[in-house]
């Protein structure tokens, strides 16, 4: 067997000689239970909690299960209960491999066993494809978990957003499935997509429904892993709610029942413009014109909603998205420095070189081409006039000042991107001190960019 690194961690109560957070190779791991027995370590009896982290390849179940006998002896668990515990652990790990890391041998699975009063708590944590929270108050478990042995109690699948997801269960230690996934999209997508007009015709582009939420989250993971700046897109429950309420208007591309493309229209309350983004096409289906079809449907949705314009933020390291926006009638208005965190990754981009924050290009596509009534500050008039002209809009001087409601200065903190946003709505004698206080408040959150 290939020598794979893994980690075993133990809570050693009164046993200072037991290794904690010790790293072993795969071969050493296979020998661990036997070695512990032959060395006759009395301190093992005191262990109540162990943790192991393994790669998501075919050896994961055997490596994890090799830990169970040593843990059972250390925690004083009877042989019969050890077998029931191993059955539950094995099925939870298999479910995670099948659903979190299909065709991915480089993911990480962390398994924790903790002996308590009459039971063992099992936790399986992964950072793979998102799934909808299930069990308990979240609703029915997916098929692969519903088939768990009856010895497993309080089974819960919890989606943790950008922190992955966690499977938990309790196994009683009083005495001594079906692994098919509820999987509908990424795992079954072919490595090579069909080509030609027939393939394009077979792909349906339509408005997303709440039932598509999990597939959308999985598609975002396929392209960005867990680094996408809008972390809520990894939470199927959130997507269900906003798709149902109209707070998010998504367009999806579907082939053979699988969601293989997505684009979002993100309206804002009281604003006549909306952001277009979260646009992604599965890597196996690129080059078939799907991105253009998604964009066309999204723009039609925006027009039907009566919006005056839409805007998008194309990442500077991704020229394709810039060209795509330009081809759909968007025009540049600003270069926004530091808008994308350094840790953001995209499939095929950002794997090499310096890891610094990335800029975005803000571009607008107007629908209402009437002149805009604005009041421009003298210092920036020429620059701002050129921005309006680049979008194809003319401006008119306001006859009287605009009336704004609410605070003089508003601030917003974007924690996932470590950004602070500040909007100054009017100016008077008190504005200077209010503005200074707002800036200090943003800096207290340790944002990278304001």
MOHU-V699883 format. One record per pair of residues at least 6 apart in sequence whose C-alpha atoms are under 7 Angstrom apart, sorted by the first residue. I is the first residue (numbers start at 0). GAP is how many residues later the second one is. Records with the same first field share a line. If there is no record, write none. Layout:
BEGIN
I: GAP  GAP
END
This chain:
BEGIN
1: 24
2: 22  23  24
3: 21  22
4: 18  19  20  21
5: 17  18  19  46  47  48
6: 14  15  16  17  45  46
7: 13  14  15  42  43  44  45
8: 11  12  13  41  42  43
9: 10  11  37  39  40  41
10: 36  37  38  39
11: 6  34  35
12: 33  34
13: 32
14: 28  31
17: 25
28: 34
29: 33  36
32: 33  34  36  37
43: 30
44: 28  29  30  31
45: 28  29
46: 27  28
47: 27  66  67
48: 64  65  66
49: 62  63  64
50: 59  60  61  62
51: 12  58  59  60
52: 55  56  57  58
53: 6  54  55  56
54: 50  51  52  53  54
55: 41  45  48  49  50  51  52  53
56: 48
60: 29  32  33
64: 21  25
67: 18
68: 13
71: 10
74: 40
76: 96  99
77: 97  98
78: 97
79: 96
80: 92  94  95
83: 67
84: 86
87: 60  61  64
90: 57
92: 31
93: 85
94: 49  84
97: 83
98: 82  84
99: 28  29
100: 6  27  28
101: 85
106: 21
107: 18  19
108: 15  16  17
109: 14  15  16
110: 12  13  14
111: 10  11  12
112: 7  8  9  10
113: 6  7  8
114: 6
117: 54  55  56
118: 51  52  53  54
119: 50  51  52  53
120: 48  49  50
121: 46  47  48
122: 43  44  45  46
123: 42  43  44
124: 40  41  42
125: 38  39  40
126: 36  37  38
127: 36
128: 89  92
129: 29  87  88  104
130: 28  83  105
131: 27  82  104  105
132: 24  25  26
133: 6  7  22  23  24
134: 6  20  21  22
135: 20
141: 40
142: 37  38  39
143: 33  34  35  36  37
146: 30  31
147: 29
150: 20  21
151: 17  18  19
152: 16  17  18
153: 15  16
154: 13  14
155: 11  12  13
156: 9  10  11
157: 7  8  9
158: 6  7  76
160: 70  71  73  74
161: 64  69  72
183: 74
184: 30  73  74
185: 32  33
189: 94
190: 93
191: 92
192: 91  92
199: 88
201: 53
202: 50  51  52
203: 49  50  51
204: 46  47  48  49  89
205: 45  46  47
206: 43  44  45
207: 42  43  44
208: 34
209: 29  30  33  34
212: 23  26  27
213: 22
214: 44
215: 43  46
216: 16  17  18  19
218: 41  63
222: 123  124
223: 121  122  123
226: 116  117  118
227: 116
228: 187  188
231: 6
232: 6
241: 6
242: 6
246: 19  20
247: 16  17  18  19
248: 15  16  17
249: 12  13  14  15
250: 11  12  13  43  46  47
251: 7  9  10  11  42
252: 6  7  8  9
253: 6
259: 21  22
260: 19  20  21
261: 17  18  19  32
262: 14  15  16  17  31  32
263: 12  13  14  15
264: 9  10  11  12  33
265: 8  9  10
266: 6  7  8
267: 6
271: 35  36  37
272: 34  35  36  37
273: 35  36  37
274: 35  36  37
275: 34  35  36
276: 35
280: 10
307: 58  59  60
308: 55  56  57  58  59
309: 54  55  56
310: 51  52  53  54
311: 50  51  52
312: 47  48  49  50
313: 7  8  46  47  48
314: 44  45  46
315: 42  43  44  45
328: 36
329: 33  34  35
330: 32  33  34  59  60
331: 29  30  31  32
332: 29  30  54
333: 27  28
334: 24  25  26  27
335: 23  24  25  26
336: 21  22  23
337: 19  20  21  111
338: 19  20  21
339: 17  18  19  77
340: 16  17  76
341: 13  14  15  16
363: 27
368: 24
370: 22  23  24  25
371: 22  23  24
372: 22  23  24  25
373: 21  22  23  24
374: 22  23
387: 6
403: 21
407: 16  17  18
408: 14  15  16  26
409: 12  13  14
410: 10  11  12  27
411: 8  9  10
412: 6  7  8
413: 6
417: 29  30
418: 28  29  30  31
419: 22  27  29  30
420: 29
END
